[in-house]
Amino acid sequence: MSGTPGEREESLDVIQRELTAFARRARAAAARLHPELPLVSYTLLAHIDDQQGCRATDLAAHYMLDKSTVSRQIGALEKLGLVERHPDPDDHRIQVLHPTEAGTQALAATQASRRAAYQERLADWTADDLSRFAAYLLRYNATGDAARS
């Protein structure tokens, strides 16, 4: 590890502060999708869409959330008309969550808006800068995933 302990601490403080600012922007993006939609619900909806359907227990395991938390969030998504349940074709006792057409449209609109915001914010970054930033984010998140396992 390079750098003095003081330099490392200063860098960690900056990282913590900037990730907090990033999380605030993410919560604001979720609120733009729907004013009653917290970031957790938005994240769950995006995951359900990305997976082309999944069970609530899969969401709880993936995000390391309590089943009751996921249940409340899914209930809110259903109430807003963004998620619906379908029986699993292989086992009708299991309910699989899917985004509704409204959920898919809301996600698409938000993702387009987010992509445009990232393009604007990162417009003057070089391709190498973007590649390194992406690699660092992947590395950071992979470290968190490995710690959970």
C-alpha positions as CSV (number, residue, x, y, z in Angstrom):
1,M,0.0,0.0,0.0
2,S,1.4,3.4,-0.9
3,G,0.9,6.7,0.7
4,T,1.2,7.7,4.3
5,P,-1.5,6.8,6.8
6,G,-2.6,10.4,6.9
7,E,-3.0,10.5,3.1
8,R,-4.9,7.2,3.1
9,E,-7.3,8.6,5.9
10,E,-7.8,11.8,3.9
11,S,-8.6,9.8,0.8
12,L,-11.0,7.5,2.7
13,D,-12.8,10.6,4.1
14,V,-13.2,12.0,0.5
15,I,-14.5,8.7,-0.8
16,Q,-17.0,8.4,2.1
17,R,-18.2,12.0,1.5
18,E,-18.5,11.6,-2.3
19,L,-20.3,8.2,-2.1
20,T,-22.8,9.8,0.3
21,A,-23.4,12.6,-2.2
22,F,-23.8,9.9,-4.9
23,A,-26.4,8.1,-2.7
24,R,-28.3,11.4,-2.2
25,R,-28.5,11.8,-6.0
26,A,-29.6,8.2,-6.4
27,R,-32.5,8.8,-3.9
28,A,-33.4,11.9,-5.8
29,A,-33.5,9.9,-9.0
30,A,-35.9,7.4,-7.4
31,A,-38.1,10.3,-6.2
32,R,-38.3,11.6,-9.8
33,L,-39.5,8.2,-10.9
34,H,-42.4,8.4,-8.5
35,P,-42.6,10.7,-5.4
36,E,-43.8,7.8,-3.2
37,L,-40.9,5.5,-4.4
38,P,-37.9,5.3,-2.0
39,L,-34.5,4.3,-3.4
40,V,-34.9,0.7,-2.0
41,S,-38.1,0.2,-3.9
42,Y,-36.6,1.7,-7.1
43,T,-33.6,-0.6,-6.7
44,L,-35.8,-3.6,-6.3
45,L,-37.9,-2.7,-9.3
46,A,-34.8,-2.3,-11.4
47,H,-33.5,-5.7,-10.3
48,I,-36.9,-7.4,-11.0
49,D,-36.8,-5.9,-14.5
50,D,-33.2,-6.8,-15.0
51,Q,-33.8,-10.4,-14.0
52,Q,-37.0,-10.6,-16.1
53,G,-38.8,-11.6,-13.0
54,C,-37.8,-13.0,-9.6
55,R,-39.1,-14.1,-6.2
56,A,-39.2,-11.8,-3.2
57,T,-36.9,-14.2,-1.4
58,D,-34.4,-13.8,-4.2
59,L,-34.5,-10.0,-3.7
60,A,-34.0,-10.4,0.1
61,A,-31.0,-12.7,-0.4
62,H,-29.5,-10.6,-3.2
63,Y,-29.7,-7.3,-1.2
64,M,-29.3,-8.8,2.2
65,L,-32.6,-7.4,3.4
66,D,-35.1,-8.8,5.8
67,K,-38.0,-10.5,4.1
68,S,-40.4,-8.2,5.9
69,T,-38.6,-5.2,4.4
70,V,-38.8,-6.6,0.9
71,S,-42.5,-7.5,1.5
72,R,-43.3,-3.9,2.4
73,Q,-41.4,-2.5,-0.5
74,I,-43.0,-5.0,-3.0
75,G,-46.4,-4.1,-1.5
76,A,-45.8,-0.4,-2.2
77,L,-44.6,-1.2,-5.8
78,E,-47.8,-3.2,-6.3
79,K,-50.0,-0.4,-4.9
80,L,-48.3,2.0,-7.4
81,G,-49.0,-0.4,-10.2
82,L,-45.3,-1.0,-11.0
83,V,-45.1,-4.7,-10.1
84,E,-47.4,-7.6,-10.4
85,R,-47.2,-11.3,-9.2
86,H,-47.5,-14.3,-11.5
87,P,-47.4,-18.0,-10.5
88,D,-44.2,-19.7,-11.3
89,P,-44.9,-22.0,-14.4
90,D,-43.0,-24.8,-12.7
91,D,-44.5,-24.5,-9.3
92,H,-47.7,-22.6,-8.9
93,R,-47.2,-22.2,-5.2
94,I,-44.4,-19.8,-5.9
95,Q,-45.1,-16.2,-6.9
96,V,-42.7,-14.5,-9.3
97,L,-42.6,-10.7,-9.4
98,H,-42.6,-8.9,-12.8
99,P,-42.7,-5.3,-13.6
100,T,-45.9,-4.1,-15.1
101,E,-46.0,-2.1,-18.4
102,A,-46.1,1.0,-16.3
103,G,-43.1,-0.2,-14.2
104,T,-41.1,-0.9,-17.3
105,Q,-42.0,2.4,-18.9
106,A,-41.1,4.3,-15.7
107,L,-37.8,2.5,-15.4
108,A,-37.0,3.2,-19.1
109,A,-37.7,6.9,-18.7
110,T,-35.7,7.2,-15.5
111,Q,-32.8,5.2,-17.0
112,A,-32.7,7.4,-20.1
113,S,-32.7,10.5,-17.9
114,R,-29.9,9.0,-15.7
115,R,-27.8,8.1,-18.8
116,A,-28.2,11.6,-20.1
117,A,-27.2,13.0,-16.7
118,Y,-24.1,10.8,-16.6
119,Q,-23.2,11.7,-20.2
120,E,-23.4,15.4,-19.3
121,R,-21.5,15.0,-16.1
122,L,-18.8,12.9,-17.7
123,A,-18.7,14.6,-21.1
124,D,-15.1,15.9,-20.6
125,W,-13.7,12.7,-19.3
126,T,-11.5,10.7,-21.7
127,A,-12.3,7.2,-22.7
128,D,-9.4,6.0,-20.5
129,D,-10.8,8.0,-17.5
130,L,-14.2,6.4,-17.9
131,S,-12.7,2.9,-18.3
132,R,-10.7,3.3,-15.1
133,F,-13.6,4.7,-13.2
134,A,-15.8,1.8,-14.4
135,A,-13.1,-0.7,-13.4
136,Y,-12.7,0.9,-9.9
137,L,-16.5,0.8,-9.3
138,L,-16.6,-2.8,-10.4
139,R,-13.7,-3.6,-8.1
140,Y,-15.2,-1.7,-5.2
141,N,-18.6,-3.5,-5.6
142,A,-17.0,-6.9,-6.1
143,T,-15.1,-6.4,-2.8
144,G,-18.4,-5.7,-1.1
145,D,-20.0,-8.8,-2.7
146,A,-17.1,-11.0,-1.6
147,A,-17.3,-9.7,2.0
148,R,-21.0,-10.6,2.1
149,S,-20.4,-14.2,0.9
